[in-house]
Amino acid sequence: MNALVGERLSIITSKAQTTRKRVMGIVNGDDFQIVYTDTPGIVNPANKLHEQMMGFIGTALQDADLFLLVTEVGESFKNRHVLQRVVDSDTPVILVINKIDLSDQETIRQKIDYWQAEIPRAVIVPCSATEGFNVDRIFDLILERLPEHPAYFPKDELTDRTMRFFVSEIVREKILLYYQKEIPYSCEVAVEAYEERDGIDNISCLIYVERESQKAILIGHQGKAIKKLGIEARRDIEEFTGKRCFLSLHIKVLKDWRNSDRALKSFGYSLED
């Protein structure tokens, strides 16, 4: 979605389950408006957090005028139920095979044939978002399939998410990048305070983990790990907002939050949000 919108709205890492919530990106032209919804990746639910993530996907399947299904050459589809919903729907499908720059022509051809057999009506597009290959073609295919309808949003809007949301996502992205194993998946980030000032914004974030041992790993020896996390997150936040900021990070243990309805709702994992 970032490549199609032209802005970095969704965080990107090599780890699975990077995206947890729906993120909307809006592209406006003289005679069109495209509203992209970047959903979480498709998983077989192992906890209530996963169930909520899959709920976002289900809602998107109901609302969409067009399915843009993004996969990779070496990636397998982990939930046949979702795939079957796509197959059974009358909604147009563009299936994008991304990261082809990391593969060879024969493997790509085999993957194209595989997906054409799985979803016969789909338009299959090999793509490299990082290299910009076929991104324009995908955009043109989307435009060709847009239904006629008045614009849903004002022309100057880029997304439906707040600055607090993007700050929390940037911090979570750095956790995904700099910590290993279970740590990134056990963390949730909430912005406690966001005070805008003329010269420098004052931002305070609370990182929730499930166990004391995870808290210790996040902090690191003599606080070096959390310090690095703060420096890298602050750099990206300042680039995103165009302003300097003071970022403070705090850690709190909230046991088994991924299976707590109350915690998930407070973190915005609700289909109404």
C-alpha positions as CSV (number, residue, x, y, z in Angstrom):
1,M,0.0,0.0,0.0
2,N,2.8,2.4,0.8
3,A,4.1,2.2,-2.8
4,L,0.6,2.8,-4.2
5,V,-0.3,5.7,-1.9
6,G,3.2,7.3,-2.1
7,E,3.5,7.7,1.7
8,R,4.8,5.3,4.4
9,L,1.6,4.6,6.3
10,S,2.1,0.9,7.1
11,I,5.1,-0.3,9.0
12,I,7.3,-2.8,7.1
13,T,9.5,-5.6,8.5
14,S,10.5,-9.1,7.3
15,K,8.6,-10.7,10.2
16,A,5.2,-12.2,9.9
17,Q,2.2,-10.4,11.6
18,T,3.8,-7.0,11.3
19,T,0.4,-5.3,10.5
20,R,-2.2,-5.8,13.3
21,K,-4.9,-3.3,12.4
22,R,-6.6,-2.0,9.3
23,V,-4.8,1.1,8.0
24,M,-6.5,3.3,5.4
25,G,-4.6,5.1,2.7
26,I,-6.4,7.6,0.4
27,V,-5.2,8.6,-3.1
28,N,-7.0,11.4,-4.9
29,G,-6.9,12.5,-8.6
30,D,-8.9,15.0,-10.6
31,D,-11.6,12.4,-11.4
32,F,-11.0,9.6,-8.9
33,Q,-10.5,8.7,-5.3
34,I,-9.0,5.3,-4.3
35,V,-9.4,4.2,-0.7
36,Y,-6.9,1.4,0.2
37,T,-7.3,-0.7,3.3
38,D,-4.2,-2.5,4.4
39,T,-5.3,-5.4,6.6
40,P,-3.3,-7.7,8.8
41,G,-1.8,-10.8,7.2
42,I,-3.8,-13.9,7.1
43,V,-3.1,-16.3,10.0
44,N,-4.7,-19.3,11.7
45,P,-5.7,-17.8,15.0
46,A,-3.7,-18.9,18.1
47,N,-5.2,-16.3,20.5
48,K,-7.9,-13.6,20.8
49,L,-5.5,-11.0,19.2
50,H,-5.3,-13.2,16.1
51,E,-9.1,-13.5,16.1
52,Q,-9.5,-9.8,16.1
53,M,-6.9,-9.4,13.3
54,M,-8.8,-11.9,11.2
55,G,-12.0,-10.0,12.0
56,F,-10.5,-6.9,10.3
57,I,-9.9,-9.1,7.2
58,G,-13.5,-10.4,7.3
59,T,-14.8,-6.8,7.4
60,A,-12.6,-5.8,4.5
61,L,-13.8,-8.7,2.4
62,Q,-17.4,-7.5,2.9
63,D,-16.7,-3.8,2.2
64,A,-14.3,-3.9,-0.7
65,D,-15.1,-3.1,-4.4
66,L,-11.9,-4.8,-5.4
67,F,-9.6,-7.3,-3.8
68,L,-5.9,-6.6,-4.0
69,L,-4.3,-9.8,-2.7
70,V,-0.6,-9.5,-2.1
71,T,1.6,-12.5,-1.7
72,E,5.3,-13.4,-2.3
73,V,7.0,-16.0,-4.4
74,G,8.0,-18.2,-1.5
75,E,4.8,-17.6,0.6
76,S,2.0,-20.1,1.1
77,F,-1.6,-19.3,1.9
78,K,-2.2,-20.2,5.5
79,N,-6.0,-20.0,5.7
80,R,-8.0,-21.8,3.1
81,H,-11.3,-20.4,4.5
82,V,-10.3,-16.9,3.6
83,L,-9.1,-17.9,0.2
84,Q,-12.4,-19.7,-0.5
85,R,-14.3,-16.5,0.4
86,V,-12.2,-14.7,-2.3
87,V,-12.9,-17.4,-4.8
88,D,-16.6,-17.5,-4.1
89,S,-17.0,-13.7,-4.3
90,D,-18.0,-11.8,-7.4
91,T,-15.6,-9.0,-6.4
92,P,-12.8,-8.4,-9.0
93,V,-9.4,-9.7,-7.9
94,I,-5.9,-8.4,-8.6
95,L,-3.3,-10.8,-7.2
96,V,0.1,-9.3,-6.8
97,I,3.2,-11.5,-6.4
98,N,5.7,-9.2,-4.7
99,K,9.4,-9.4,-4.2
100,I,10.1,-11.0,-7.6
101,D,13.5,-9.3,-7.6
102,L,14.5,-12.0,-5.0
103,S,13.6,-14.9,-7.2
104,D,14.1,-16.4,-10.7
105,Q,11.9,-16.4,-13.8
106,E,11.0,-20.1,-13.6
107,T,9.9,-20.0,-10.0
108,I,7.9,-16.8,-10.7
109,R,6.2,-18.6,-13.7
110,Q,5.3,-21.6,-11.6
111,K,3.8,-19.3,-9.0
112,I,1.7,-17.4,-11.6
113,D,0.3,-20.7,-12.9
114,Y,-0.4,-21.8,-9.3
115,W,-2.4,-18.7,-8.5
116,Q,-4.2,-18.6,-11.9
117,A,-5.5,-22.1,-11.1
118,E,-6.5,-21.1,-7.5
119,I,-8.4,-18.0,-8.6
120,P,-9.1,-18.2,-12.3
121,R,-10.7,-14.8,-12.6
122,A,-7.8,-13.0,-11.0
123,V,-5.4,-10.7,-12.8
124,I,-1.9,-11.9,-11.8
125,V,0.8,-9.2,-11.6
126,P,4.4,-10.0,-10.7
127,C,5.8,-7.0,-8.8
128,S,8.7,-5.5,-6.9
129,A,7.4,-2.7,-4.7
130,T,10.9,-1.7,-3.5
131,E,12.2,-1.5,-7.1
132,G,9.0,0.1,-8.4
133,F,8.5,-2.7,-11.0
134,N,4.9,-3.0,-12.2
135,V,3.6,-0.6,-9.5
136,D,2.2,1.7,-12.2
137,R,0.5,-1.2,-13.9
138,I,-1.2,-2.2,-10.7
139,F,-2.4,1.3,-10.2
140,D,-3.8,1.4,-13.8
141,L,-5.6,-1.9,-13.2
142,I,-7.2,-0.6,-10.1
143,L,-8.4,2.6,-11.8
144,E,-10.0,0.5,-14.6
145,R,-12.0,-1.4,-12.1
146,L,-13.2,1.4,-9.8
147,P,-17.0,1.7,-9.6
148,E,-18.6,5.1,-10.2
149,H,-19.4,6.7,-6.9
150,P,-19.0,10.1,-5.2
151,A,-15.8,10.5,-3.1
152,Y,-16.0,9.2,0.4
153,F,-13.5,11.5,1.9
154,P,-12.3,15.2,1.4
155,K,-9.7,15.5,-1.3
156,D,-7.0,16.6,1.2
157,E,-7.2,13.6,3.5
158,L,-4.5,10.9,3.3
159,T,-5.7,8.4,6.0
160,D,-8.3,7.9,8.7
161,R,-5.7,7.3,11.4
162,T,-4.4,9.8,13.9
163,M,-0.8,10.9,14.6
164,R,-0.9,8.9,17.9
165,F,-1.6,5.7,15.9
166,F,1.4,6.2,13.6
167,V,3.7,7.0,16.5
168,S,2.7,3.8,18.3
169,E,3.2,1.8,15.0
170,I,6.7,3.3,14.5
171,V,7.8,2.3,18.0
172,R,6.3,-1.2,17.4
173,E,8.1,-1.5,14.1
174,K,11.5,-0.9,15.9
175,I,10.6,-3.6,18.4
176,L,10.0,-6.0,15.5
177,L,13.3,-5.0,14.0
178,Y,15.6,-5.1,17.0
179,Y,14.2,-7.9,19.2
180,Q,13.9,-11.6,18.4
181,K,11.7,-14.6,19.0
182,E,8.5,-14.0,21.0
183,I,9.4,-10.5,22.2
184,P,7.9,-8.5,19.3
185,Y,4.6,-10.5,19.3
186,S,4.2,-10.0,23.1
187,C,4.4,-6.2,22.9
188,E,1.8,-3.6,22.3
189,V,2.5,0.1,22.3
190,A,0.1,2.9,23.5
191,V,0.7,6.6,23.4
192,E,0.1,8.0,26.8
193,A,0.7,11.7,26.0
194,Y,1.3,13.7,22.8
195,E,1.9,17.3,23.5
196,E,2.4,19.5,20.4
197,R,4.7,22.5,20.9
198,D,6.1,25.1,18.6
199,G,9.7,23.8,18.7
200,I,9.5,20.2,19.8
201,D,6.7,17.7,20.5
202,N,6.6,15.9,23.8
203,I,5.6,12.2,23.4
204,S,5.3,9.5,26.0
205,C,4.7,5.8,25.1
206,L,3.9,2.8,27.2
207,I,5.1,-0.6,25.9
208,Y,3.0,-3.5,27.3
209,V,4.5,-7.0,27.6
210,E,3.2,-10.2,29.1
211,R,6.0,-11.2,31.5
212,E,8.7,-9.6,33.6
213,S,11.4,-11.5,31.7
214,Q,10.2,-9.8,28.5
215,K,10.5,-6.4,30.3
216,A,14.1,-7.1,31.2
217,I,14.9,-8.1,27.6
218,L,13.4,-4.9,26.3
219,I,15.4,-2.8,28.7
220,G,18.6,-4.7,28.0
221,H,21.9,-4.5,29.9
222,Q,22.3,-1.1,31.6
223,G,19.3,0.1,29.6
224,K,21.2,0.0,26.3
225,A,18.5,-1.8,24.3
226,I,15.6,0.5,25.3
227,K,17.9,3.5,24.6
228,K,18.6,2.3,21.1
229,L,14.9,1.6,20.5
230,G,14.1,5.2,21.6
231,I,16.7,6.8,19.4
232,E,15.7,4.9,16.3
233,A,12.0,5.4,16.9
234,R,12.5,9.2,17.5
235,R,14.4,9.5,14.3
236,D,11.5,8.0,12.2
237,I,8.8,9.9,14.1
238,E,10.6,13.2,13.4
239,E,10.9,12.3,9.7
240,F,7.2,11.4,9.6
241,T,5.9,14.5,11.4
242,G,8.5,17.0,10.1
243,K,9.2,18.2,13.6
244,R,11.6,17.5,16.4
245,C,10.3,15.4,19.3
246,F,11.2,14.3,22.8
247,L,10.2,10.6,23.1
248,S,10.0,8.8,26.4
249,L,9.4,5.0,26.6
250,H,8.1,3.1,29.6
251,I,7.3,-0.6,30.0
252,K,4.5,-2.3,31.9
253,V,3.7,-5.9,32.4
254,L,0.1,-6.9,31.5
255,K,-0.2,-10.7,31.8
256,D,-1.7,-12.5,28.8
257,W,-3.0,-9.3,27.2
258,R,-3.4,-11.1,23.9
259,N,-6.2,-13.2,25.3
260,S,-7.9,-10.4,27.3
261,D,-11.0,-8.9,25.7
262,R,-10.7,-5.8,27.9
263,A,-7.1,-5.2,27.0
264,L,-7.7,-5.8,23.3
265,K,-10.5,-3.3,23.3
266,S,-8.5,-0.7,25.1
267,F,-5.7,-1.1,22.5
268,G,-8.2,-0.6,19.6
269,Y,-8.6,-4.1,18.5
270,S,-12.3,-3.7,17.9
271,L,-14.1,-3.8,14.6
272,E,-15.9,-0.6,15.5
273,D,-12.6,1.4,15.8
